[in-house]
């Protein structure tokens, strides 16, 4: 769209110049146009200069204006191509003036050199970006990030002419970081869930360990350690191994013994 507008502007400039000259005098005098042309070139407004030069060539054809038209066309075309990041086209358009020595030819030569440098940089940076994309595809996000960080730290990729490449690299790094953050969130959630499950498991274990065997025996709080030891002696005396009896087993036996009004255990007290 921008190129179209510039072309329309070019046509209007040419037409206005012709109308002005035709309305003022019968014989064309290009003095004013030449002055405007020089001003446009000095201001580096080559699109405008191209339109004025076309007017001069239409009114007073000459080899000078014809050659100048070719150089200006090459310059404007190369500028358009560079803006579109078509560096190969810019090189092609200015190839005839790569070693130009005259004023306008030097402008074309600089554009040729600039486009050549940009094409080389674009190729190198694109290779790095492709490498980062490949690393992402095989799941190597760390390697991709390392490549992208190096790429985005480069001064070259920040050139206005390479903005599309810069945006691609920036978006890819953002995408990887978002994926990593999502993975970290999932890991945290899984860890929290695991901790919760572990806690639940512990609770269940504790609950299962709270069996009648470990629960306090009603009425056993009056039983002394001496009575428990005496009861174990009774058990041993009755031919049983007291080590197989828990303290609660002994307490229950003592309570039965008390209920029967006895001072020593019998085998019926733990059966």
C-alpha positions as CSV (number, residue, x, y, z in Angstrom):
1,X,0.0,0.0,0.0
2,X,2.9,2.4,0.9
3,X,4.6,1.7,-2.4
4,X,1.3,2.4,-4.3
5,X,0.9,5.7,-2.5
6,X,4.5,6.6,-3.4
7,X,3.9,5.8,-7.1
8,X,0.7,7.9,-7.1
9,X,2.7,10.7,-5.6
10,X,5.3,10.3,-8.3
11,X,2.7,10.6,-11.0
12,X,1.1,13.7,-9.4
13,X,4.5,15.4,-9.1
14,X,5.2,14.8,-12.7
15,X,1.8,16.0,-13.8
16,X,1.9,19.1,-11.8
17,X,5.3,20.0,-13.0
18,X,4.2,19.6,-16.6
19,X,1.0,21.6,-16.1
20,X,3.0,24.4,-14.5
21,X,5.4,24.6,-17.3
22,X,2.8,24.4,-20.0
23,X,0.7,27.1,-18.5
24,X,3.6,29.5,-18.0
25,X,5.4,29.4,-21.3
26,X,5.3,27.8,-24.7
27,X,9.0,26.8,-24.7
28,X,9.9,24.7,-21.7
29,X,12.3,26.1,-19.2
30,X,13.5,23.5,-16.8
31,X,15.5,25.8,-14.6
32,X,13.1,25.7,-11.7
33,X,12.6,22.0,-12.1
34,X,16.3,21.4,-12.0
35,X,16.5,23.5,-8.8
36,X,13.7,21.4,-7.2
37,X,15.4,18.2,-8.4
38,X,18.7,19.2,-6.7
39,X,16.8,20.1,-3.5
40,X,15.0,16.7,-3.4
41,X,18.3,14.8,-4.0
42,X,20.0,16.9,-1.2
43,X,17.2,16.0,1.1
44,X,17.5,12.3,0.1
45,X,13.9,12.4,-1.1
46,X,14.6,10.1,-4.1
47,X,11.0,9.3,-4.8
48,X,10.2,13.0,-5.3
49,X,13.5,13.4,-7.2
50,X,12.5,10.6,-9.6
51,X,9.1,12.3,-10.3
52,X,10.8,15.7,-11.0
53,X,13.4,14.1,-13.2
54,X,10.7,12.4,-15.3
55,X,9.1,15.8,-15.8
56,X,12.4,17.2,-17.0
57,X,12.9,14.3,-19.3
58,X,9.4,14.7,-20.8
59,X,9.9,18.5,-21.4
60,X,13.5,18.5,-22.4
61,X,14.9,15.0,-23.1
62,X,18.6,14.5,-22.6
63,X,21.1,11.7,-22.0
64,X,21.8,13.2,-18.6
65,X,18.2,13.0,-17.4
66,X,17.8,9.6,-19.0
67,X,20.8,8.2,-17.1
68,X,19.7,9.9,-13.9
69,X,16.3,8.3,-14.3
70,X,17.8,4.8,-14.3
71,X,19.8,5.5,-11.2
72,X,16.9,7.1,-9.3
73,X,14.7,4.2,-10.3
74,X,17.3,1.7,-9.0
75,X,17.6,3.7,-5.7
76,X,13.8,3.9,-5.1
77,X,13.3,0.2,-6.0
78,X,16.1,-0.8,-3.7
79,X,14.7,1.2,-0.8
80,X,11.3,-0.4,-1.3
81,X,12.9,-3.8,-1.4
82,X,14.8,-3.2,1.8
83,X,11.7,-2.0,3.6
84,X,10.0,-5.3,2.5
85,X,13.1,-7.2,3.7
86,X,13.7,-8.5,0.2
87,X,17.4,-7.9,0.3
88,X,18.2,-10.0,-2.8
89,X,15.9,-7.8,-4.9
90,X,17.6,-4.7,-3.5
91,X,21.0,-6.1,-4.5
92,X,19.7,-7.0,-8.0
93,X,18.2,-3.5,-8.6
94,X,21.5,-1.7,-7.6
95,X,23.9,-4.3,-9.1
96,X,24.8,-2.0,-12.0
97,X,25.9,0.7,-9.6
98,X,27.8,-1.4,-7.1
99,X,31.0,0.5,-8.0
100,X,29.4,3.8,-8.9
101,X,31.5,6.9,-8.5
102,X,29.1,9.7,-9.3
103,X,26.9,11.3,-6.7
104,X,23.7,9.4,-7.3
105,X,25.5,6.2,-8.3
106,X,27.3,6.3,-4.9
107,X,23.9,6.4,-3.2
108,X,22.9,3.2,-5.2
109,X,26.3,1.7,-4.3
110,X,25.7,2.2,-0.6
111,X,22.3,0.6,-0.9
112,X,23.8,-2.3,-2.7
113,X,26.4,-2.8,0.1
114,X,23.8,-2.3,2.8
115,X,21.5,-4.9,1.2
116,X,24.4,-7.4,0.8
117,X,25.2,-7.0,4.5
118,X,21.6,-7.4,5.6
119,X,21.1,-10.5,3.5
120,X,24.1,-12.1,5.0
121,X,23.0,-11.2,8.5
122,X,19.5,-12.3,7.8
123,X,20.7,-15.7,6.6
124,X,22.9,-16.3,9.7
125,X,20.3,-15.2,12.2
126,X,17.6,-17.2,10.4
127,X,19.8,-20.3,10.8
128,X,20.0,-19.7,14.5
129,X,16.3,-19.2,14.8
130,X,15.7,-22.5,12.9
131,X,18.0,-24.2,15.3
132,X,16.0,-23.0,18.2
133,X,12.8,-24.1,16.6
134,X,14.2,-27.6,16.0
135,X,15.3,-27.8,19.6
136,X,11.8,-27.0,20.7
137,X,10.3,-29.7,18.4
138,X,12.5,-32.4,20.1
139,X,11.6,-31.1,23.6
140,X,14.9,-29.5,24.3
141,X,13.6,-26.2,25.6
142,X,16.7,-25.2,27.5
143,X,18.9,-25.4,24.4
144,X,16.3,-23.4,22.5
145,X,16.3,-20.7,25.1
146,X,20.0,-20.5,25.2
147,X,20.1,-20.1,21.4
148,X,17.3,-17.5,21.5
149,X,19.0,-15.5,24.2
150,X,22.2,-15.3,22.2
151,X,20.2,-14.4,19.1
152,X,18.2,-11.6,20.9
153,X,21.3,-10.2,22.6
154,X,22.8,-9.6,19.1
155,X,22.9,-6.0,18.0
156,X,22.4,-7.0,14.4
157,X,18.9,-8.5,14.9
158,X,17.8,-5.2,16.4
159,X,18.3,-3.4,13.1
160,X,14.9,-2.0,11.8
161,X,15.3,-3.9,8.5
162,X,15.3,-7.2,10.5
163,X,12.3,-6.5,12.7
164,X,10.3,-9.4,11.5
165,X,13.1,-11.9,12.4
166,X,13.4,-10.2,15.8
167,X,9.7,-10.5,16.4
168,X,9.7,-14.2,15.5
169,X,12.6,-14.9,17.9
170,X,10.9,-12.9,20.7
171,X,7.6,-14.7,20.3
172,X,9.3,-18.1,20.3
173,X,11.1,-17.3,23.5
174,X,7.9,-16.0,25.1
175,X,6.1,-19.2,24.1
176,X,8.9,-21.4,25.6
177,X,8.8,-19.4,28.9
178,X,5.0,-19.7,29.1
179,X,5.3,-23.5,28.5
180,X,8.0,-23.7,31.2
181,X,5.8,-21.7,33.7
182,X,2.9,-24.0,32.9
183,X,5.0,-27.1,33.5
184,X,6.3,-25.7,36.8
185,X,2.7,-24.9,37.9
186,X,1.7,-28.5,37.0
187,X,4.7,-29.9,39.0
188,X,3.8,-27.8,42.0
189,X,0.2,-29.0,41.8
190,X,1.4,-32.6,41.5
191,X,3.8,-32.1,44.4
192,X,1.0,-30.6,46.5
193,X,-1.3,-33.4,45.6
194,X,1.4,-36.0,46.5
195,X,2.0,-34.3,49.8
196,X,-1.8,-34.4,50.4
197,X,-2.0,-38.0,49.5
198,X,1.0,-38.8,51.7
199,X,-0.7,-37.0,54.6
200,X,-3.9,-38.9,53.9
201,X,-1.9,-42.1,53.9
202,X,-0.3,-41.2,57.2
203,X,-3.6,-40.4,58.7
204,X,-5.0,-43.7,57.5
205,X,-1.9,-45.5,59.0
206,X,-2.4,-43.7,62.3
207,X,-6.1,-44.6,62.2
208,X,-5.4,-48.2,61.6
209,X,-2.8,-48.3,64.4
210,X,-5.4,-47.0,66.8
211,X,-6.7,-50.4,67.4
212,X,-8.3,-51.7,70.6
213,X,-4.8,-53.0,71.4
214,X,-3.4,-49.4,71.6
215,X,-6.5,-47.8,73.0
216,X,-6.6,-47.0,76.8
217,X,-8.3,-49.8,78.9
218,X,-11.2,-48.5,80.9
219,X,-10.4,-48.8,84.6
220,X,-6.7,-49.6,84.1
221,X,-5.5,-46.2,85.2
222,X,-5.4,-47.5,88.8
223,X,-3.1,-50.3,87.9
224,X,0.5,-49.7,89.0
225,X,3.7,-50.8,87.4
226,X,4.4,-53.1,90.3
227,X,1.1,-54.9,89.7
228,X,1.9,-55.3,86.0
229,X,5.3,-56.8,87.0
230,X,3.6,-59.1,89.5
231,X,1.1,-60.2,86.9
232,X,3.9,-61.0,84.5
233,X,5.5,-63.1,87.2
234,X,2.2,-64.9,87.6
235,X,2.0,-65.6,83.8
236,X,5.5,-67.0,83.9
237,X,4.7,-69.1,86.9
238,X,1.7,-70.5,85.0
239,X,4.1,-71.7,82.2
240,X,3.5,-68.9,79.7
241,X,6.1,-66.6,78.2
242,X,5.2,-63.1,79.5
243,X,7.0,-61.4,76.6
244,X,4.2,-62.4,74.3
245,X,1.8,-60.3,76.4
246,X,1.4,-56.6,75.8
247,X,0.9,-54.2,78.7
248,X,-2.7,-53.9,77.7
249,X,-3.1,-57.7,77.7
250,X,-1.7,-57.7,81.2
251,X,-4.0,-54.9,82.3
252,X,-7.1,-56.7,81.0
253,X,-6.0,-59.8,82.9
254,X,-5.5,-57.8,86.1
255,X,-8.9,-56.3,85.8
256,X,-10.5,-59.7,85.4
257,X,-8.5,-60.9,88.4
258,X,-9.7,-58.0,90.5
259,X,-13.3,-58.6,89.4
260,X,-12.9,-62.2,90.6
261,X,-11.6,-61.0,94.0
262,X,-8.2,-62.7,93.5
263,X,-4.7,-61.4,94.1
264,X,-3.0,-63.6,91.5
265,X,-3.7,-64.4,87.9
266,X,-5.1,-67.6,86.5
267,X,-5.0,-68.7,82.9
268,X,-8.7,-67.8,82.6
269,X,-7.8,-64.1,83.1
270,X,-6.3,-63.7,79.6
271,X,-8.4,-66.2,77.7
